[in-house]
């Protein structure tokens, strides 16, 4: 669990808490990427889900992509990312779901081309944060629409006090957080052990 401690230390030394329960980790995860560290996170996610029969990784743009890529590299799997807006280069045959963003305070339509989610797939969801869980719930709906299975959810940082991860666990979904924040305010961040 050296990576967990390293991530917690990185959050404490490089992160900051913004008003509205927003944890800012732009210096290594959400704006500037610490690539070697993210690759280590990918290795840990691969270790956690080894032997689970995962055949695809699903994330949502934008900040989940590097972590999903790192895990996929280690697991030799493809990454699919849900787009937050339907673009001209997507067919009309898509899975779509409305998602309310905690961070941005808006609602958007996430879409994935139906060609990339198939019946029988065993999909690992990977993202940067898990707070109240709206993005993950939306991705799970897409997976269910494709008659595929959710193997689990892996996130870099879970804000446990917002209960999204616990609600998913109560539904029987495996959730693995590399760092689990138990509480935070403008002067401190406490991790769940």
Buried (B, 14 or more C-beta within 10 A) or exposed (E): EEBBEBBBEBBEEBBBBEEEBBBBBEBBBBEEBBEEBBBBBBBBBBEBBEEEEBBBBBBBEEBBBBBBBBBBBBBEBEBBBBBBEBEEEEEEEBBBBEBBBBBEEEEBBBBBBBEBBEEEBBBBBBBBBBBBBBBBBBBBBBBEBBEBBBBBBBBBBBBBBBEBBEBBEEEEBBBBBBBBBEEBEEEEBEBEE
